[in-house]
Structure formats: structure tokens, C-alpha cells
């Protein structure tokens, strides 16, 4: 949630600390506004779908879903999709952390610095836990629904 709020602030034109060519590239309103809103909605939707691994509604598809409404979701499908998601999110967020802190970006004077950089880092840091937490919840789902 914090990263989505930070992105939406960026998309609405709040000064989040970018300068130079990065400030021009991320200038709002513009393409960045639609992009960050859609990215935030998709990210939050995927994060909220994790609740299906610990809730009864994650075991039966919603009645309004075409063709599969009201049917039981096979545990093997749920575990496979969730495990692949955990691997993908862990890999992606690890890569992002490496790039952000890597030699090519570290010390980039156009990136948020000082308090703005601290706020941005604090907003994105929880995303590093998303993959491992999804893996833990997936394992718990697997233990409860062995096929």
C-alpha cells in the first residue's frame, strides 16, 4: 500500500524528489499519471488476492465468474500459481533492490535524495517482504489442502 500511495502522489504531480531529466520524464499530469494509477491498482489487486489463500472465498470461485462460477478451485492450481507468483515477486523485487542500490544508480543526483529518498525507500521497502510472505502463506495453504 505505501508504494502505491507514493506512486499516485508522483502521478498527481506531488514533488517526490526527482530532478533533472528524471523530473522531466516523470512530470505529471501526463502518461505517468495513468501508468502509476493502473500499476498501483493492479499491484494492490494482486496483493489482496493473497487473502484467498487464508479465506474460504479462495477455495470456491465467485458465482459471478463466467464458466467457473461457484466451482471448487483445485488446490494444485492454487498452490502452483501462488508458488510461481512468490518466486516471481521475490526475484523481481530483489532485482529492483539491486538496481536501485547498484553502482549504476547509487548516488544518481537526479534520484530522490535526503528526506525524499528516505520516504521513497520506506514506501518501497515493504515490497521486499511480499514474495517471502506469499511463499509462507502458500505453504500454509498447501499444508491445509494436500491433494
C-alpha positions as CSV (number, residue, x, y, z in Angstrom):
1,X,0.0,0.0,0.0
2,X,2.7,2.6,0.8
3,X,4.4,2.2,-2.6
4,X,1.0,2.6,-4.4
5,X,0.3,5.8,-2.4
6,X,3.8,7.1,-3.2
7,X,3.3,6.3,-6.9
8,X,-0.1,8.0,-7.0
9,X,1.4,11.1,-5.3
10,X,4.0,11.1,-8.1
11,X,1.3,10.7,-10.7
12,X,-0.7,13.6,-9.3
13,X,2.4,15.9,-9.5
14,X,3.5,16.0,-5.9
15,X,7.2,16.8,-5.6
16,X,8.7,13.5,-4.7
17,X,12.4,14.4,-5.2
18,X,13.2,13.7,-8.8
19,X,15.3,16.3,-10.5
20,X,16.8,16.9,-14.0
21,X,15.8,14.6,-16.7
22,X,14.1,12.2,-14.3
23,X,11.8,15.0,-13.2
24,X,11.0,15.8,-16.8
25,X,10.4,12.1,-17.6
26,X,8.0,11.7,-14.6
27,X,6.3,15.0,-15.0
28,X,2.6,14.9,-14.2
29,X,0.0,15.1,-15.4
30,X,0.9,13.0,-18.4
31,X,1.5,9.5,-19.4
32,X,3.0,8.8,-15.9
33,X,-0.4,9.6,-14.2
34,X,-2.3,6.8,-16.0
35,X,0.6,4.5,-15.7
36,X,1.1,4.8,-11.9
37,X,-2.6,4.6,-11.2
38,X,-3.0,1.4,-13.2
39,X,0.2,-0.1,-11.8
40,X,-1.0,0.7,-8.3
41,X,-4.5,-0.8,-8.8
42,X,-3.0,-4.0,-10.4
43,X,-0.4,-4.3,-7.6
44,X,-3.0,-3.9,-4.8
45,X,-5.3,-6.3,-6.5
46,X,-2.6,-8.9,-6.7
47,X,-1.6,-8.3,-3.1
48,X,-5.3,-8.6,-2.0
49,X,-5.6,-11.9,-3.9
50,X,-3.3,-13.4,-1.3
51,X,-6.2,-13.2,1.1
52,X,-7.7,-16.1,-0.9
53,X,-5.0,-18.4,0.5
54,X,-6.3,-17.8,4.0
55,X,-10.0,-17.3,3.4
56,X,-12.9,-19.6,2.4
57,X,-13.6,-17.5,-0.7
58,X,-10.2,-18.6,-2.0
59,X,-11.5,-22.2,-2.2
60,X,-14.5,-21.6,-4.4
61,X,-14.6,-19.3,-7.5
62,X,-17.1,-16.4,-7.2
63,X,-20.6,-17.2,-8.6
64,X,-20.4,-14.3,-11.0
65,X,-17.3,-15.7,-12.8
66,X,-18.2,-17.0,-16.3
67,X,-17.9,-20.7,-16.8
68,X,-16.4,-21.5,-13.4
69,X,-18.7,-19.6,-11.0
70,X,-19.3,-21.5,-7.8
71,X,-16.9,-24.3,-8.6
72,X,-14.2,-25.5,-6.2
73,X,-10.8,-24.3,-7.2
74,X,-8.3,-27.3,-7.4
75,X,-5.7,-26.9,-4.6
76,X,-2.9,-27.9,-7.1
77,X,-3.8,-25.0,-9.3
78,X,-3.8,-22.5,-6.4
79,X,-0.5,-23.8,-5.0
80,X,1.2,-23.7,-8.4
81,X,0.0,-20.2,-9.3
82,X,0.8,-18.9,-5.8
83,X,4.3,-20.5,-5.7
84,X,5.1,-19.2,-9.2
85,X,3.9,-15.7,-8.0
86,X,6.1,-15.9,-4.9
87,X,9.1,-16.8,-6.9
88,X,8.4,-14.1,-9.5
89,X,7.8,-11.3,-6.9
90,X,10.9,-12.3,-4.9
91,X,13.1,-12.3,-8.0
92,X,11.7,-9.0,-9.3
93,X,11.9,-7.2,-6.0
94,X,15.4,-8.5,-5.4
95,X,16.4,-7.2,-8.8
96,X,14.8,-3.9,-8.2
97,X,16.6,-3.5,-4.9
98,X,19.9,-4.4,-6.5
99,X,19.4,-1.9,-9.4
100,X,18.3,0.9,-7.1
101,X,21.3,0.4,-4.8
102,X,23.7,-0.8,-7.5
103,X,26.6,1.1,-8.9
104,X,24.7,2.5,-11.9
105,X,22.0,4.2,-9.8
106,X,23.6,4.6,-6.4
107,X,24.4,8.3,-5.9
108,X,22.4,9.4,-9.0
109,X,21.9,13.1,-8.3
110,X,18.6,13.1,-10.2
111,X,17.0,10.4,-8.0
112,X,15.3,11.4,-4.7
113,X,17.9,12.3,-2.1
114,X,17.7,13.2,1.6
115,X,14.2,13.1,3.1
116,X,12.6,12.4,-0.2
117,X,14.8,9.4,-0.8
118,X,14.2,8.2,2.7
119,X,10.4,8.4,2.2
120,X,10.6,6.6,-1.2
121,X,12.8,3.9,0.3
122,X,10.4,3.5,3.3
123,X,7.4,3.2,0.9
124,X,9.0,0.5,-1.3
125,X,10.9,-1.5,1.4
126,X,7.8,-3.5,2.5
127,X,7.5,-4.9,-1.1
128,X,10.7,-6.8,-0.4
129,X,8.7,-8.9,2.1
130,X,5.9,-9.6,-0.3
131,X,7.5,-12.6,-2.1
132,X,8.7,-14.4,1.1
133,X,5.3,-13.8,2.8
134,X,3.4,-15.1,-0.2
135,X,5.6,-18.2,-0.1
136,X,4.8,-18.7,3.6
137,X,1.1,-18.3,3.0
138,X,1.3,-20.7,0.0
139,X,3.0,-23.3,2.1
140,X,0.3,-23.0,4.8
141,X,-2.4,-23.3,2.1
142,X,-0.6,-26.4,0.8
143,X,-0.4,-28.0,4.3
144,X,-4.2,-27.4,4.8
145,X,-5.2,-28.6,1.3
146,X,-2.9,-31.5,0.4
147,X,-4.2,-33.2,-2.7
